[in-house]
Amino acid sequence: MQNQASKPDADAKRDAAPTFPMRINKYLAWKKYSTRRGADELIETGQVFFNGRPALLGDKVNETDIVEVRRKGKQKEYVYLAYNKPRGIVTHSPEAGQKDILGVIDRKDVFPIGRLDRDSHGLIILTNDGRITDALLNPNAIHDKEYVVTTKEKLRSNFKAKMEAGVEIEADRTRPCKVTILGDDRFSVILTEGKNHQIRRMCSALFQEVKDLERVRVMNIKVEGIKEGTYKVIEGQELKDFLGALGM
């Protein structure tokens, strides 16, 4: 069943629509051939053709233009991992005395997509496929992320209704979300956006302090069954469904 927060609003639809003419590297990224930087490399190595001729970095594409990618040599093998991040591990840019994900796992060919703050734990996607970064993290994207949260105090009687309606945090209202009460001090929440420390800030605005926060799902990828501090390879139908939902 699709909840209210899963439906893009008019602004999101408008902003997601392509505007022509557009630079050819942006066009290739929009078509999910590569990132913009990767598109520049494809063009520079003669693997992109624009209306039948080798493309140039400055080309601008209109709707009626024909753009072809004719890849040469061995194609890059993409890797997608579901990692169960423990508390105390940072996702990016560790400071002195801190450990980040890539410093504690046995893979150096991937990077985290998005963030999960140091005091939180649970699922984070690791990959070497830069194409999915914007598809998953773009503010206009509508992709479910589910969390289980424990608060320090008993939840107020109006907490669910106020959380689901959207919360004002620093003059910005969050999107409507889906909340399920799991106990006196525990709930799950499904968000379709990812503002900085969003759940903690939403709870604080509703006079609740977070004791524990775990991300248990990103779209169809679940943390269930993955031991903390380890990862699994996302593959098969699970990967097909994940990439398909991202438009890949």
Buried (B, 14 or more C-beta within 10 A) or exposed (E): EEEEBBEBEEEBEEEEEEEEEBBBBBBBBBBBBBBBEBBBEBBEEEBBBBEEEEBEEEBEBEEEBEBEBEEEEEEEEBBBBBBBBBBEBBBEEBEEEEEBBBEEBEBEEBBBBBBBBBEBBBBBBBBBBBBBBBBBBEEBBBBBBBBBBBBEEEBEEEBBEBBBEBBEBEEEEBBBBBBEEEEEBBBBBBBBBBBEBBBBBBBBBBEBEBEBBBBBBBBBBBBEEBEEBEBBEBEEEBBEBBBEBBEB
